[in-house]
């Protein structure tokens, strides 16, 4: 389900409902973009992940990881690997 919201600049955007599938897709995009920047762009892994996070609207790679992890916990979609 999608909804409308105002972004920080006052523009109306479509807001994607956050589901496990949405989060999985975001992680896949993050990993693919960072890999391209690293291997084809010659960036270090840390720099590639930082630039990828910025391009996706996050302030850092850590912020992206925190967001995904928090939402997965909220959705109850964290597998216990231990």
WOURSUL-V768120 format. One record per pair of residues at least 6 apart in sequence whose ideal C-beta (glycine too) atoms are under 8 Angstrom apart, sorted by the first residue. I is the first residue (numbers start at 1). GAP is how many residues later the second one is. If there is no record, write none. Layout:
[[I | GAP] [I | GAP]]
This chain:
[[1 | 16] [2 | 12] [2 | 13] [2 | 14] [2 | 15] [3 | 11] [3 | 12] [3 | 14] [4 | 8] [4 | 9] [4 | 10] [4 | 11] [5 | 7] [5 | 8] [5 | 10] [6 | 6] [6 | 7] [7 | 6] [16 | 6] [18 | 53] [18 | 57] [19 | 56] [20 | 52] [20 | 55] [20 | 57] [23 | 45] [23 | 48] [23 | 49] [23 | 52] [23 | 54] [26 | 30] [26 | 38] [26 | 42] [27 | 41] [29 | 27] [30 | 19] [30 | 22] [30 | 23] [30 | 26] [30 | 34] [33 | 19] [33 | 22] [33 | 23] [34 | 11] [34 | 14] [34 | 15] [34 | 17] [34 | 18] [35 | 13] [37 | 6] [37 | 10] [37 | 11] [37 | 14] [37 | 15] [38 | 6] [38 | 7] [38 | 10] [41 | 7] [43 | 8] [46 | 15] [49 | 12] [50 | 10] [50 | 11] [52 | 9] [52 | 12] [53 | 6] [53 | 7] [53 | 8] [53 | 10] [53 | 11] [54 | 6] [56 | 8] [58 | 6] [58 | 9] [69 | 9] [72 | 6]]
